[in-house]
């Protein structure tokens, strides 16, 4: 899936981050979402590598990166710490600044990274999210029904872990098929990689901790920075057939969080890089120039 990409493991101050790297040109950091790994970019990363140096890590708690045991206040899975991981990765690779793209959980890490390190990110692309703070504080029955996993995964350890571990293949496959609108978009090779990683109980724990942090310490950080806006140009793309389109005025939501915002819906479900890879690639490439 990633011809001419090299696999690296970068040791940060806290964890080992697994990644692949390829291409040439100005660096782009691509951050994946739940319940996936860096493999979710396999349809667009090789194309981006024709013009850019592309770095695709597994987030802390996911894929083949380290999955530390959670702590009481979930700080070691806060988006601030997960963002710090990625800044340290890029620094060790020799990049003082870069373009940044995030999908789903990776987009939430990217949002925090851009706030905490405004001089690092020259342009930001967010895929299929509204701001976390807005989504939690405006929760209603429609949102809770569609995003049931937000409220399941944050339950205290070991409740969700125990249930998911009974049949991780079913849980992961259900997530992909119910959040996406095109089941054929997920290649067999990609699904096998997602399953390989998700079958690890440490992955299931790490990903639950990611969500627990989102409902606690991340909201505290968001509240503290409620008036801070992203300074770099931002592109938001979202699935026209998904919950974000149906539930939110996406541009208006992000105008509260960013100075320079543009975006549009793409004709797909939640998993833009796999369901609509060409439109997603063209949107990212045009924005980065």
KASUL-V977708 format. One record per residue. N is the residue number from 1. BURIAL is # if it has 16 or more other C-alpha atoms within 10 Angstrom, else .. Layout:
N:BURIAL / N:BURIAL
//
This chain:
1:. / 2:. / 3:. / 4:. / 5:# / 6:. / 7:. / 8:. / 9:. / 10:# / 11:# / 12:# / 13:. / 14:. / 15:# / 16:# / 17:# / 18:# / 19:# / 20:# / 21:# / 22:# / 23:# / 24:. / 25:. / 26:. / 27:# / 28:# / 29:# / 30:# / 31:# / 32:# / 33:# / 34:# / 35:# / 36:# / 37:# / 38:# / 39:# / 40:# / 41:# / 42:# / 43:# / 44:# / 45:# / 46:# / 47:# / 48:# / 49:# / 50:. / 51:. / 52:# / 53:# / 54:# / 55:# / 56:# / 57:# / 58:# / 59:# / 60:# / 61:# / 62:# / 63:# / 64:# / 65:# / 66:# / 67:# / 68:# / 69:. / 70:# / 71:. / 72:. / 73:. / 74:# / 75:# / 76:# / 77:# / 78:# / 79:# / 80:# / 81:# / 82:# / 83:# / 84:# / 85:# / 86:# / 87:# / 88:# / 89:# / 90:# / 91:. / 92:. / 93:. / 94:. / 95:. / 96:. / 97:# / 98:# / 99:# / 100:# / 101:# / 102:# / 103:# / 104:# / 105:# / 106:# / 107:# / 108:# / 109:# / 110:# / 111:# / 112:# / 113:# / 114:# / 115:# / 116:. / 117:. / 118:. / 119:. / 120:# / 121:# / 122:# / 123:# / 124:# / 125:# / 126:# / 127:# / 128:# / 129:# / 130:# / 131:# / 132:# / 133:# / 134:. / 135:# / 136:. / 137:. / 138:. / 139:. / 140:. / 141:. / 142:. / 143:# / 144:. / 145:. / 146:. / 147:. / 148:. / 149:. / 150:# / 151:. / 152:. / 153:# / 154:# / 155:. / 156:. / 157:. / 158:. / 159:. / 160:# / 161:# / 162:. / 163:. / 164:# / 165:# / 166:. / 167:. / 168:# / 169:# / 170:. / 171:# / 172:# / 173:. / 174:. / 175:. / 176:# / 177:. / 178:. / 179:# / 180:# / 181:# / 182:# / 183:. / 184:. / 185:# / 186:# / 187:. / 188:. / 189:. / 190:# / 191:# / 192:. / 193:# / 194:# / 195:# / 196:. / 197:# / 198:# / 199:# / 200:. / 201:# / 202:# / 203:# / 204:# / 205:# / 206:# / 207:# / 208:# / 209:# / 210:# / 211:# / 212:# / 213:# / 214:# / 215:# / 216:. / 217:# / 218:# / 219:# / 220:. / 221:# / 222:# / 223:. / 224:. / 225:. / 226:. / 227:. / 228:. / 229:# / 230:# / 231:# / 232:# / 233:# / 234:# / 235:# / 236:# / 237:# / 238:# / 239:# / 240:# / 241:# / 242:# / 243:# / 244:# / 245:# / 246:. / 247:. / 248:. / 249:. / 250:# / 251:# / 252:. / 253:. / 254:# / 255:. / 256:. / 257:# / 258:# / 259:. / 260:. / 261:# / 262:# / 263:# / 264:. / 265:# / 266:# / 267:. / 268:# / 269:# / 270:# / 271:# / 272:# / 273:# / 274:# / 275:# / 276:# / 277:# / 278:. / 279:# / 280:# / 281:# / 282:. / 283:# / 284:# / 285:. / 286:. / 287:# / 288:# / 289:.
//
